[in-house]
Amino acid sequence: MAVYSIYSFDTIDSTNSFLINNYNNYPDYSVIYAEEQTSGRGRFNRIWNSIKGKDCTFSILLPVKEIDPSLHPVISQITAFSVYETLKAYSLKSEIKWPNDVIVNNKKICGIICEKTGSADKPFVVIGIGININSSADELSKIDQPATSIYNELNVCLDINMFMNKILENFFFNYFIFKTEGFEKYSSQLNAILAYKGLYKYLIQGNIQYKCQILYCNMDGSLCVKLENGIIKNFYSGEISYLKD
């Protein structure tokens, strides 16, 4: 397992943007943690709202030269699975909303973003993780989508640094198994906790909207769905978003 180093900041614009712009200044497997993000973002440049001193936002610098580029997108799913395992250790049941959100009781508790940086000779993937830990129901109500936190679910305040370290321990354990053995093992485990399996959801790809039944996660990390006309279609990470119910 990698030896990682955590670099903590009081306030930063975005931990992912910081690592993307400063990867040359930090060793492999560096973790950038910010008590507050002023310009946090998720997929499709959506704003990620975090509450200072109550939520946990951090990014990981991963060297990926030895990993096939076609498998880079599934790193976010390995990350989501690691968050799931961490929440399970606190008796909190969660699901993975493909490709990389973690939800509890149909409310978002964790968002993950996977971005590339570096050069052809030394490529990196930067994984950004934002998880609601101690935010209250009133604070969560200000978010523009259904959201929850560990405190909101369990009525227990947690030590943020301790929780982050548990996620990192799980992540690096899973990441190096994936790196040496491939994604197949995690594909079956992700299917067991895939949100909305068997249900119909509206998915948006560019300007096209699909109503489809969520079937399963493929061995390559893509999502297999059945369209209204019965056609089976695969979506790949980063291609789609869910239309709000």
Secondary structure by P-SEA (a helix, b strand, c coil): ccbbbbbbbcccccaaaaaaacccccccbbbbbbccccccccccccbbbbcccccccbbbbbbccccccccccaaaaaaaaaaaaaaaaacbbbbbcccbbbbccccccbbbbbbbbccccbbbbbbbbbbbccccaaaaaacccccccccccccccccaaaaaaaaaaaaaaaaaaaacccaaaaaaaaaaacccccbbbbbbccccccbbbbbbbccccbbbbbccccbbbbbcccccccccc
